[in-house]
Amino acid sequence: MAPRTRPPSCICPNCNGFASAAVTLGGRDPHGHLWTITAHCPAGHGTGTTRRSTAREGARA
């Protein structure tokens, strides 16, 4: 018997799977490093995936 596998996760349509990005603020610290902040995708909560919906749009009950 083959082992059960999990269905593939649904890639977030807002960030296309790239959940976090480093954004430069345009300056440098005294050591010469760029000032950056990390921005996370709000739809996927920083994971790059979304939940699969059990009900489809326009489906009849």
N, C-alpha and C positions, 0 to 999 in steps of 0.2 A: 504494500500500500504506500502510495506517495505521501510525503509529509504535507500537511496543510500549509498553504502560503497565504500571506495577507494580501489583499488587493492593493494595487499601487495607490499611493496617496495622490490627491488631486492638487495639482500645482496652482498656486494662487494666481488669478488672472491680473491682479493689480501690479504685482512685482515680478511676475514671470519666474518665480522660484528664487530670486535674489532678494532675500528678506532684509538684509542689512547693508548699508552703504556708509562709507566714511566720507564725510563732507568737510572740505577744508574751509577754514574761516578767513583765510587770506593773510594771516600773520605768522610770525615765527616766535618761539620762546627764546630765552637767552642762550640756550644750547644749540639753536639752529633748527630745531624740529618744527614741522608745520603744526599749527593748532587745528585740530580736527574734532568733529563730533560724530557720533554714530547715530544714523537715522534708521529706524525700524519701520517696516510696513505695518500700518495699523490694521489692515484687513486680515493678515495672516498671523498677527501678533509676534512677528519676528521669526517665524518658522519657515516661511516660504510655501506653506501648504494651507489648504482650507478644508473644511469638513465636506464630505459628500452629502448632498441633500437626498433624503429618501423620497420626497415628493418632487415631482418634476413640474416645471411651469406649465400651466395650461392643462394639467392632467385632470381628468374627471374622477370624482369619487364614486 
